[in-house]
Amino acid sequence: MAAAAADNIDCLSTVAPIDAGTPTSILGAPTAASQVHKRTRWWLEALAIAWLCWIYDAITNLAPLRLHAALAHAQDILRFEQTLHIDPERSLDHWLAGHHTIGLLVSDYYDNAHFVVTLGLLGYIWWRRADIYRPLRNTLVLANVLAFIVFWQFPVAPPRMLAGFTDVVAATHAIGSWHTGALASQANQLAAMPSLHIAWAVWCTIVVWKIASRRWLRALAVIYPFVTAFAVLSTGNHFVCDVLGGLVTILVSVLIVRLLGGRLRRPPFRTIRRPSLFARSEPPVYGMSQSCYEVRDQLD
């Protein structure tokens, strides 16, 4: 009989340790509750966008006073690229200007995808992915602020304002063109460095990579900045250095947001518990079998 009892206990050896001083569930140890992430208030997000627009407009109002400096900076950048043999802007611009239909499509893409894709993804993660929204929103806002600082300190005219280039967007009468008509007065024409088109496009790639698991969606997200780079170069709106500047701007923004986020989540100090001379001894730990009755053998 004793041997049979021992065999029965051995077959129930898959036991979980139980602390006698804490309540337990017969279904096992409770899992940590998932955090509930709430959406930020929409009017706060609207205020952030309005604030960025106000800063951009203030810089735009000073653009006429900086035209000569912006043109000089553009010439310097073009000469620098020619020295390094990384100046495809003129060749791409001439090729696109000679193909009206393709030029119109690329110009429409340049004017509209920049806003539609970025704001669409921003609205989607605000509505559906509140758990990742704040750091991504902060990254986008910071990228714009960094770009505005450069616009203020180092205005650069786009290639289309230099001799030998064609303003493809204006020539094709693209939809939503900021180069002609009433919208032209609302756009900063001397804000080529860094390229916010590239910064926003890379931000969109990061967002899609986080929210999508399908390979074809991620592939499109990776291709998107390259298509945008072709559009901004071939339409005569940015230099290669502007494209690289936009890439650096968004990467620096990502790094800063991550560093600040890590510091905010880190506890200010660490509590170290010291053993007390009068501390109670730990309660005995028992094991409970899968058949829900205690095995009275105390575990070491």
Residue frames relative to the residue before (quaternion, step in Angstrom):
aa qw qx qy qz dx dy dz
M 1.0000 0.0000 0.0000 0.0000 0.00 0.00 0.00
A 0.6570 0.5084 -0.3130 0.4603 3.55 0.97 -0.88
A 0.6456 0.5154 -0.3275 0.4585 3.57 1.04 -0.78
A 0.6386 0.5250 -0.3257 0.4588 3.57 1.01 -0.77
A 0.6473 0.5158 -0.3186 0.4620 3.55 1.01 -0.83
A 0.6394 0.5221 -0.3264 0.4605 3.55 1.05 -0.80
D 0.6361 0.5224 -0.3328 0.4601 3.56 1.03 -0.81
N 0.6419 0.5314 -0.3290 0.4441 3.58 1.00 -0.81
I 0.6580 0.5008 -0.3133 0.4669 3.54 1.01 -0.82
D 0.6359 0.5367 -0.3353 0.4418 3.59 1.03 -0.77
C 0.6709 0.5028 -0.3138 0.4457 3.57 0.97 -0.78
L 0.6957 0.4172 -0.2682 0.5196 3.59 1.29 -0.31
S 0.3015 0.8075 -0.4669 0.1975 3.53 1.19 0.54
T 0.5713 0.5670 -0.3924 0.4452 3.60 1.24 -0.16
V 0.2088 0.7951 -0.5299 0.2086 3.53 0.37 1.25
A 0.3440 -0.7138 0.5726 0.2105 3.54 -1.27 0.48
P 0.4844 -0.6697 0.4634 0.3196 3.60 -0.88 0.80
I 0.1424 -0.7889 0.5968 0.0358 3.55 -0.99 0.90
D 0.3008 -0.7294 0.5877 0.1795 3.54 -0.87 0.96
A 0.4094 -0.7489 0.4641 0.2371 3.56 -0.58 1.11
G 0.6835 0.5048 -0.2916 0.4394 3.56 1.15 -0.46
T 0.7298 0.3684 -0.2333 0.5265 3.62 1.22 -0.10
P 0.4862 -0.6585 0.4776 0.3192 3.60 -1.04 0.71
T 0.1237 -0.7852 0.6042 0.0562 3.53 -1.15 0.67
S 0.3959 -0.6847 0.5577 0.2518 3.48 -1.32 0.32
I 0.5258 -0.6404 0.4509 0.3319 3.54 -1.03 0.67
L 0.6229 0.5374 -0.3419 0.4542 3.60 1.26 -0.20
G 0.6734 -0.4770 0.3002 0.4784 3.57 1.27 0.01
A 0.7255 -0.4179 0.3041 0.4546 3.54 -1.30 -0.05
P 0.4751 -0.6779 0.4744 0.2995 3.60 -0.92 0.83
T 0.3980 -0.7077 0.5344 0.2347 3.56 -1.05 0.80
A 0.5955 -0.5719 0.4238 0.3725 3.57 -1.20 0.52
A 0.4669 -0.6803 0.4895 0.2821 3.54 -0.92 0.90
S 0.4513 -0.6872 0.5005 0.2712 3.53 -0.93 0.89
Q 0.5103 -0.6574 0.4641 0.3033 3.54 -1.04 0.82
V 0.3213 -0.7208 0.5840 0.1900 3.52 -1.13 0.76
H 0.1468 -0.8007 0.5786 0.0495 3.56 -0.58 1.17
K 0.2017 -0.7934 0.5675 0.0881 3.53 -0.70 1.11
R 0.5237 -0.6196 0.4835 0.3288 3.53 -1.15 0.64
T 0.4841 -0.6294 0.5167 0.3204 3.53 -1.14 0.64
R 0.6031 -0.5702 0.4072 0.3811 3.56 -1.17 0.48
W 0.5377 -0.6720 0.4071 0.3058 3.54 -0.87 1.00
W 0.6624 0.5177 -0.3292 0.4299 3.57 0.99 -0.71
L 0.5861 0.5453 -0.3747 0.4677 3.59 1.19 -0.41
E 0.6449 0.5027 -0.3146 0.4821 3.56 1.04 -0.78
A 0.6367 0.5206 -0.3238 0.4676 3.58 1.03 -0.78
L 0.6374 0.5191 -0.3297 0.4643 3.59 1.03 -0.72
A 0.6271 0.5337 -0.3356 0.4575 3.60 1.02 -0.75
I 0.6601 0.4912 -0.3042 0.4800 3.58 0.97 -0.86
A 0.6480 0.5138 -0.3175 0.4640 3.58 0.98 -0.84
W 0.6347 0.5330 -0.3257 0.4549 3.59 1.02 -0.76
L 0.6562 0.4951 -0.3084 0.4788 3.58 0.96 -0.83
C 0.6468 0.5149 -0.3197 0.4629 3.58 0.99 -0.82
W 0.6357 0.5356 -0.3267 0.4498 3.58 1.04 -0.76
I 0.6537 0.4970 -0.3108 0.4786 3.59 0.97 -0.84
Y 0.6482 0.5199 -0.3154 0.4583 3.57 0.94 -0.91
D 0.6638 0.5052 -0.3059 0.4588 3.58 0.94 -0.86
A 0.6314 0.5333 -0.3374 0.4507 3.59 1.03 -0.76
I 0.6567 0.4845 -0.3085 0.4887 3.59 1.02 -0.78
T 0.6290 0.5509 -0.3321 0.4364 3.59 1.02 -0.80
N 0.6382 0.5508 -0.3299 0.4248 3.57 1.00 -0.79
L 0.6974 0.4515 -0.2717 0.4859 3.59 1.17 -0.52
A 0.4209 0.7486 -0.4442 0.2552 3.59 1.26 -0.18
P 0.6566 0.5155 -0.3535 0.4221 3.69 0.79 -0.78
L 0.6511 0.5229 -0.3181 0.4488 3.59 1.11 -0.61
R 0.7421 0.3933 -0.2057 0.5022 3.59 1.22 -0.38
L 0.2965 0.7981 -0.4878 0.1926 3.58 1.23 0.29
H 0.6882 0.4858 -0.3027 0.4457 3.60 0.79 -0.97
A 0.6507 0.5034 -0.3166 0.4722 3.58 0.98 -0.81
A 0.6557 0.5193 -0.3142 0.4490 3.59 0.98 -0.84
L 0.6538 0.5013 -0.3118 0.4734 3.59 1.00 -0.79
A 0.6391 0.5191 -0.3246 0.4655 3.58 1.03 -0.77
H 0.6471 0.5083 -0.3169 0.4718 3.58 0.99 -0.81
A 0.6383 0.5275 -0.3303 0.4530 3.59 0.99 -0.78
Q 0.6427 0.5107 -0.3187 0.4740 3.59 1.00 -0.80
D 0.6407 0.5252 -0.3219 0.4583 3.58 0.99 -0.81
I 0.6602 0.5002 -0.3123 0.4652 3.59 0.94 -0.86
L 0.6547 0.5111 -0.3200 0.4558 3.58 0.95 -0.85
R 0.6545 0.4952 -0.3187 0.4742 3.61 0.96 -0.80
F 0.6290 0.5326 -0.3324 0.4584 3.58 1.03 -0.75
E 0.6674 0.4883 -0.2994 0.4759 3.59 0.95 -0.85
Q 0.6345 0.5238 -0.3305 0.4624 3.59 1.02 -0.73
T 0.6154 0.5417 -0.3456 0.4566 3.56 1.07 -0.65
L 0.7375 0.3864 -0.2076 0.5135 3.56 1.06 -0.82
H 0.3857 -0.7435 0.4555 0.3015 3.60 1.33 -0.05
I 0.5183 0.5788 -0.4526 0.4377 3.58 0.92 0.99
D 0.4525 0.6942 -0.4315 0.3567 3.56 0.88 0.97
P 0.1037 0.8297 -0.5419 0.0845 3.64 0.47 1.13
E 0.3998 0.7668 -0.4525 0.2176 3.61 1.25 -0.15
R 0.6939 0.4863 -0.2959 0.4410 3.59 0.80 -0.97
S 0.6606 0.5054 -0.3099 0.4606 3.61 0.94 -0.87
L 0.6626 0.4922 -0.3058 0.4746 3.59 0.94 -0.86
D 0.6505 0.5246 -0.3158 0.4493 3.56 0.99 -0.84
H 0.6616 0.4953 -0.3097 0.4702 3.61 0.92 -0.85
W 0.6537 0.5123 -0.3245 0.4527 3.59 0.95 -0.81
L 0.6953 0.4677 -0.2907 0.4619 3.60 0.84 -0.93
A 0.6278 0.5407 -0.3404 0.4445 3.61 1.03 -0.71
G 0.6853 0.4824 -0.2843 0.4657 3.59 1.15 -0.53
H 0.7056 0.3538 -0.2480 0.5616 3.62 1.28 -0.01
H 0.2653 -0.8377 0.4546 0.1458 3.53 0.17 1.37
T 0.6845 0.4958 -0.3098 0.4355 3.61 0.80 -0.93
I 0.6684 0.4698 -0.2992 0.4930 3.57 0.92 -0.90
G 0.6334 0.5435 -0.3287 0.4421 3.56 1.03 -0.77
L 0.6428 0.5149 -0.3217 0.4670 3.57 1.04 -0.75
L 0.6552 0.5110 -0.3123 0.4604 3.57 0.96 -0.86
V 0.6737 0.4853 -0.2956 0.4726 3.57 0.92 -0.91
S 0.6518 0.5165 -0.3153 0.4573 3.59 1.02 -0.77
D 0.6348 0.5077 -0.3268 0.4822 3.59 1.03 -0.76
Y 0.6230 0.5240 -0.3279 0.4794 3.56 1.06 -0.77
Y 0.6566 0.5241 -0.3101 0.4451 3.58 0.89 -0.93
D 0.7166 0.4713 -0.2591 0.4440 3.58 0.89 -0.93
N 0.8255 0.3284 -0.1179 0.4435 3.58 0.87 -0.92
A 0.6319 0.5464 -0.3609 0.4145 3.63 0.91 -0.77
H 0.5626 0.6294 -0.3673 0.3905 3.56 1.10 -0.74
F 0.7572 0.3561 -0.1945 0.5119 3.59 0.92 -0.90
V 0.6719 0.5294 -0.3142 0.4117 3.58 0.82 -0.98
V 0.7050 0.4586 -0.2756 0.4656 3.59 0.78 -1.01
T 0.6945 0.4895 -0.2913 0.4395 3.58 0.81 -0.98
L 0.7151 0.4322 -0.2639 0.4819 3.58 0.75 -1.00
G 0.6028 0.5557 -0.3585 0.4465 3.59 1.11 -0.60
L 0.6807 0.4654 -0.2847 0.4889 3.58 0.92 -0.88
L 0.6216 0.5390 -0.3419 0.4541 3.58 1.02 -0.75
G 0.6782 0.4802 -0.2899 0.4748 3.59 0.93 -0.87
Y 0.6353 0.5422 -0.3323 0.4381 3.58 1.03 -0.77
I 0.7164 0.4249 -0.2816 0.4764 3.60 0.76 -0.94
W 0.5791 0.5489 -0.3919 0.4581 3.62 1.13 -0.43
W 0.7248 0.4460 -0.2417 0.4662 3.58 0.94 -0.87
R 0.8235 0.2831 -0.1065 0.4800 3.58 0.86 -0.97
R 0.8003 0.2347 -0.1126 0.5401 3.61 1.07 -0.60
A 0.0294 -0.8359 0.5475 -0.0268 3.54 0.54 1.21
D 0.5840 0.6101 -0.3698 0.3872 3.59 1.16 -0.47
I 0.7753 0.2751 -0.1649 0.5441 3.60 1.13 -0.52
Y 0.4436 0.7465 -0.4296 0.2478 3.58 1.25 -0.14
R 0.6947 0.5299 -0.3126 0.3726 3.59 0.67 -1.06
P 0.7019 0.4367 -0.3134 0.4673 3.66 0.70 -0.83
L 0.6463 0.5033 -0.3327 0.4673 3.60 1.03 -0.67
R 0.6283 0.5172 -0.3283 0.4795 3.58 1.01 -0.75
N 0.6631 0.5076 -0.3060 0.4572 3.57 0.91 -0.90
T 0.6248 0.5386 -0.3351 0.4553 3.57 1.04 -0.75
L 0.6720 0.4912 -0.2984 0.4671 3.57 0.92 -0.88
V 0.6510 0.5052 -0.3186 0.4685 3.59 0.94 -0.84
L 0.6728 0.4984 -0.3047 0.4540 3.59 0.88 -0.90
A 0.6126 0.5426 -0.3508 0.4551 3.60 1.02 -0.72
N 0.6581 0.4963 -0.3108 0.4733 3.58 0.97 -0.79
V 0.6495 0.5171 -0.3248 0.4531 3.59 0.94 -0.84
L 0.6507 0.5051 -0.3167 0.4703 3.59 0.95 -0.85
A 0.6514 0.5055 -0.3156 0.4695 3.58 0.98 -0.81
F 0.6371 0.5298 -0.3341 0.4492 3.60 0.97 -0.79
I 0.6184 0.5413 -0.3474 0.4515 3.58 1.04 -0.72
V 0.6607 0.4848 -0.3041 0.4858 3.57 1.00 -0.83
F 0.6081 0.5494 -0.3542 0.4505 3.61 0.98 -0.79
W 0.6812 0.4999 -0.2783 0.4568 3.56 1.00 -0.89
Q 0.7697 0.3927 -0.1933 0.4647 3.55 0.85 -1.01
F 0.8131 0.1350 -0.0235 0.5658 3.58 1.05 -0.73
P 0.0556 -0.8243 0.5631 0.0200 3.63 0.34 1.17
V 0.0632 -0.7918 0.6075 -0.0057 3.55 -0.98 0.92
A 0.3513 -0.7240 0.5559 0.2082 3.57 -0.84 0.99
P 0.4960 -0.6492 0.4755 0.3263 3.62 -1.06 0.61
P 0.6732 -0.5056 0.3403 0.4186 3.62 -1.17 0.37
R 0.6108 0.5904 -0.3571 0.3884 3.62 1.03 -0.72
M 0.6482 0.5074 -0.3236 0.4666 3.60 1.21 -0.30
L 0.6190 0.5348 -0.3444 0.4607 3.57 1.29 -0.10
A 0.6129 -0.5529 0.4159 0.3817 3.55 -1.24 0.44
G 0.7691 0.3541 -0.2721 0.4573 3.54 -1.05 0.84
F 0.6704 0.4465 -0.2954 0.5137 3.59 1.30 -0.02
T 0.2842 -0.7331 0.5938 0.1707 3.55 -1.28 0.53
D 0.3624 -0.6894 0.5812 0.2355 3.56 -1.02 0.85
V 0.2309 -0.8227 0.5059 0.1183 3.57 0.07 1.32
V 0.6254 0.5496 -0.3460 0.4325 3.60 0.98 -0.80
A 0.6944 0.4520 -0.2748 0.4879 3.59 0.90 -0.88
A 0.6614 0.5288 -0.3138 0.4294 3.60 0.99 -0.80
T 0.7274 0.4178 -0.2369 0.4902 3.60 1.04 -0.70
H 0.3302 -0.7591 0.4929 0.2680 3.61 1.30 -0.16
A 0.0528 0.8398 -0.5335 0.0857 3.54 0.84 1.06
I 0.5764 -0.5881 0.4474 0.3488 3.53 -1.25 0.57
G 0.8355 0.1495 -0.1266 0.5134 3.57 -0.87 0.95
S 0.2572 0.7968 -0.5132 0.1886 3.58 1.12 0.57
W 0.2758 -0.7592 0.5724 0.1411 3.54 -0.99 0.95
H 0.5754 0.6132 -0.3658 0.3989 3.59 1.28 0.12
T 0.7849 0.1894 -0.1009 0.5813 3.58 1.18 -0.48
G 0.7563 0.3987 -0.2752 0.4396 3.55 -1.26 0.29
A 0.8055 -0.3046 0.2119 0.4621 3.53 -1.31 -0.38
L 0.6472 0.5454 -0.3300 0.4180 3.59 1.05 -0.70
A 0.5477 0.6441 -0.3986 0.3553 3.59 1.15 -0.52
S 0.6732 0.5015 -0.3053 0.4495 3.59 1.02 -0.72
Q 0.6736 0.4973 -0.2882 0.4647 3.59 1.23 -0.37
A 0.6716 0.4756 -0.2883 0.4895 3.60 1.26 -0.14
N 0.4193 -0.6736 0.5492 0.2623 3.52 -1.14 0.72
Q 0.2398 -0.8150 0.5161 0.1090 3.55 -0.29 1.26
L 0.7059 0.4293 -0.2452 0.5073 3.60 1.27 -0.22
A 0.5224 0.6296 -0.4032 0.4100 3.57 1.05 0.78
A 0.1784 0.8239 -0.5178 0.1457 3.55 0.82 1.00
M 0.7693 0.2928 -0.1454 0.5490 3.59 1.09 -0.71
P 0.5485 -0.3597 -0.7388 0.1545 1.59 -1.21 2.22
S 0.5843 -0.5800 0.4303 0.3703 3.56 -1.28 0.26
L 0.2788 -0.7648 0.5581 0.1608 3.57 -0.51 1.16
H 0.5198 0.6110 -0.4234 0.4209 3.59 1.19 -0.37
I 0.6920 0.4559 -0.2732 0.4884 3.58 0.93 -0.89
A 0.6381 0.5307 -0.3358 0.4456 3.59 0.92 -0.86
W 0.6847 0.4696 -0.2875 0.4775 3.59 0.89 -0.89
A 0.6385 0.5361 -0.3337 0.4399 3.59 1.00 -0.78
V 0.6598 0.4820 -0.3101 0.4860 3.59 0.97 -0.82
W 0.6006 0.5448 -0.3550 0.4652 3.59 1.06 -0.69
C 0.6437 0.5163 -0.3182 0.4667 3.60 0.96 -0.82
T 0.6199 0.5365 -0.3388 0.4617 3.58 1.04 -0.75
I 0.6476 0.5158 -0.3161 0.4634 3.59 0.95 -0.86
V 0.6597 0.5164 -0.3106 0.4489 3.58 0.93 -0.90
V 0.6818 0.4789 -0.2959 0.4672 3.59 0.80 -0.99
W 0.6270 0.5394 -0.3383 0.4489 3.60 1.00 -0.74
K 0.6846 0.4802 -0.2850 0.4686 3.59 1.07 -0.68
I 0.7811 0.3722 -0.1953 0.4618 3.60 0.89 -0.84
A 0.7258 0.4001 -0.2327 0.5089 3.61 1.18 -0.38
S 0.2241 -0.7751 0.5780 0.1223 3.55 -1.10 0.75
R 0.5737 0.5956 -0.3863 0.4085 3.59 1.20 -0.32
R 0.5386 -0.6741 0.4111 0.2940 3.52 -0.91 0.98
W 0.6686 0.5139 -0.3259 0.4274 3.58 0.92 -0.83
L 0.6272 0.5158 -0.3457 0.4702 3.59 1.11 -0.60
R 0.6561 0.4965 -0.3101 0.4763 3.56 0.98 -0.80
A 0.6222 0.5334 -0.3426 0.4594 3.57 1.06 -0.72
L 0.6480 0.5013 -0.3191 0.4764 3.61 0.96 -0.82
A 0.6365 0.5351 -0.3310 0.4461 3.57 1.03 -0.77
V 0.6610 0.4913 -0.3072 0.4768 3.59 1.02 -0.75
I 0.6619 0.5097 -0.3075 0.4555 3.60 1.01 -0.78
Y 0.5638 0.6671 -0.3710 0.3153 3.58 1.05 -0.81
P 0.6921 0.4516 -0.3216 0.4622 3.70 0.76 -0.78
F 0.6313 0.5294 -0.3474 0.4479 3.61 1.06 -0.63
V 0.6353 0.5022 -0.3275 0.4868 3.59 1.03 -0.75
T 0.6424 0.5178 -0.3173 0.4675 3.57 1.01 -0.80
A 0.6312 0.5274 -0.3357 0.4591 3.59 0.99 -0.78
F 0.6390 0.5097 -0.3278 0.4738 3.60 0.97 -0.79
A 0.6613 0.5205 -0.3122 0.4408 3.59 0.93 -0.88
V 0.7140 0.4538 -0.2829 0.4521 3.60 0.80 -0.92
L 0.6601 0.4945 -0.3153 0.4694 3.60 1.11 -0.58
S 0.7247 0.4609 -0.2592 0.4418 3.57 0.82 -0.99
T 0.6708 0.4751 -0.3131 0.4757 3.62 1.10 -0.49
G 0.5123 -0.6777 0.4011 0.3427 3.59 1.28 -0.01
N 0.5029 0.6837 -0.4043 0.3409 3.57 1.14 0.52
H 0.8064 0.1172 -0.0678 0.5756 3.60 1.16 -0.36
F 0.4126 -0.6513 0.5783 0.2666 3.49 -1.36 0.44
V 0.6562 -0.4737 0.3933 0.4362 3.55 -1.30 0.16
C 0.6318 0.5318 -0.3321 0.4558 3.59 1.01 -0.75
D 0.6121 0.5373 -0.3488 0.4637 3.59 1.10 -0.64
V 0.6328 0.5299 -0.3222 0.4636 3.57 1.02 -0.83
L 0.6672 0.4820 -0.2949 0.4854 3.57 0.93 -0.90
G 0.6285 0.5378 -0.3301 0.4548 3.58 1.06 -0.72
G 0.6411 0.5134 -0.3212 0.4713 3.58 1.03 -0.75
L 0.6379 0.5223 -0.3215 0.4658 3.57 1.03 -0.78
V 0.6583 0.4976 -0.3078 0.4736 3.58 0.94 -0.88
T 0.6288 0.5584 -0.3371 0.4233 3.59 0.97 -0.84
I 0.7139 0.4361 -0.2786 0.4717 3.61 0.79 -0.93
L 0.6358 0.5231 -0.3403 0.4543 3.61 1.03 -0.68
V 0.6380 0.5041 -0.3237 0.4838 3.59 1.02 -0.76
S 0.6336 0.5293 -0.3305 0.4574 3.59 1.00 -0.77
V 0.6377 0.5187 -0.3231 0.4689 3.58 0.95 -0.86
L 0.6696 0.5112 -0.2982 0.4488 3.57 0.89 -0.94
I 0.6710 0.4972 -0.3065 0.4567 3.59 0.88 -0.91
V 0.6637 0.5013 -0.3131 0.4585 3.59 0.89 -0.89
R 0.6591 0.5011 -0.3177 0.4621 3.59 0.96 -0.76
L 0.6552 0.5072 -0.3181 0.4607 3.57 0.95 -0.82
L 0.6797 0.4731 -0.2904 0.4794 3.58 0.90 -0.90
G 0.6398 0.5258 -0.3262 0.4559 3.58 1.01 -0.75
G 0.6496 0.5110 -0.3159 0.4659 3.58 1.02 -0.76
R 0.6552 0.5075 -0.3162 0.4617 3.58 1.01 -0.76
L 0.6668 0.5042 -0.3101 0.4528 3.58 1.00 -0.78
R 0.6927 0.4663 -0.2813 0.4729 3.58 1.07 -0.69
R 0.5885 0.5897 -0.3718 0.4095 3.59 1.18 -0.43
P 0.4620 -0.6766 0.4843 0.3069 3.65 -0.85 0.86
P 0.5519 -0.6508 0.4056 0.3278 3.61 -0.98 0.79
F 0.7962 -0.0146 0.0123 0.6048 3.61 1.06 -0.61
R 0.4020 -0.7094 0.5362 0.2185 3.48 -1.28 0.39
T 0.2995 -0.7534 0.5586 0.1752 3.58 -0.83 0.95
I 0.1290 -0.7854 0.6037 0.0454 3.57 -0.78 1.07
R 0.2607 -0.7765 0.5581 0.1330 3.56 -0.64 1.10
R 0.1819 -0.7737 0.5997 0.0925 3.56 -0.88 1.00
P 0.5100 -0.6488 0.4564 0.3326 3.60 -0.95 0.75
S 0.2992 -0.7569 0.5602 0.1541 3.57 -1.00 0.87
L 0.5426 -0.6249 0.4527 0.3319 3.53 -1.16 0.67
F 0.7523 0.3618 -0.1897 0.5169 3.55 1.19 -0.62
A 0.3425 0.7585 -0.4933 0.2531 3.56 1.21 0.40
R 0.5062 -0.6417 0.4852 0.3109 3.52 -1.12 0.70
S 0.5061 -0.6206 0.4984 0.3322 3.49 -1.16 0.59
E 0.5824 -0.5987 0.4237 0.3506 3.53 -1.11 0.69
P 0.5082 -0.6420 0.4673 0.3334 3.61 -0.98 0.75
P 0.5857 -0.5918 0.4109 0.3714 3.57 -1.08 0.61
V 0.3008 -0.7373 0.5844 0.1559 3.52 -1.14 0.75
Y 0.1165 -0.7930 0.5970 0.0336 3.51 -0.82 1.05
G 0.3799 -0.6995 0.5455 0.2621 3.49 -1.30 0.12
M 0.1904 -0.7642 0.6038 0.1233 3.55 -1.05 0.74
S 0.3769 -0.7389 0.5139 0.2186 3.53 -0.81 0.98
Q 0.6649 -0.5091 0.3698 0.4025 3.55 -1.29 0.22
S 0.6496 0.4941 -0.3302 0.4741 3.60 1.27 -0.25
C 0.5236 -0.7153 0.3587 0.2925 3.56 1.34 0.45
Y 0.6309 0.4348 -0.4306 0.4770 3.64 0.81 0.86
E 0.5646 -0.6613 0.3903 0.3027 3.51 -1.03 0.80
V 0.2738 -0.6875 0.6440 0.1937 3.47 -1.22 0.66
R 0.3423 -0.8197 0.4280 0.1665 3.54 -0.32 1.24
D 0.4768 0.6426 -0.4675 0.3759 3.55 1.21 0.09
Q 0.3645 -0.7407 0.5228 0.2125 3.56 -0.59 1.13
L 0.3701 -0.7413 0.5234 0.1990 3.54 -0.92 1.00
D 0.4754 -0.6544 0.5038 0.3032 3.55 -1.05 0.73
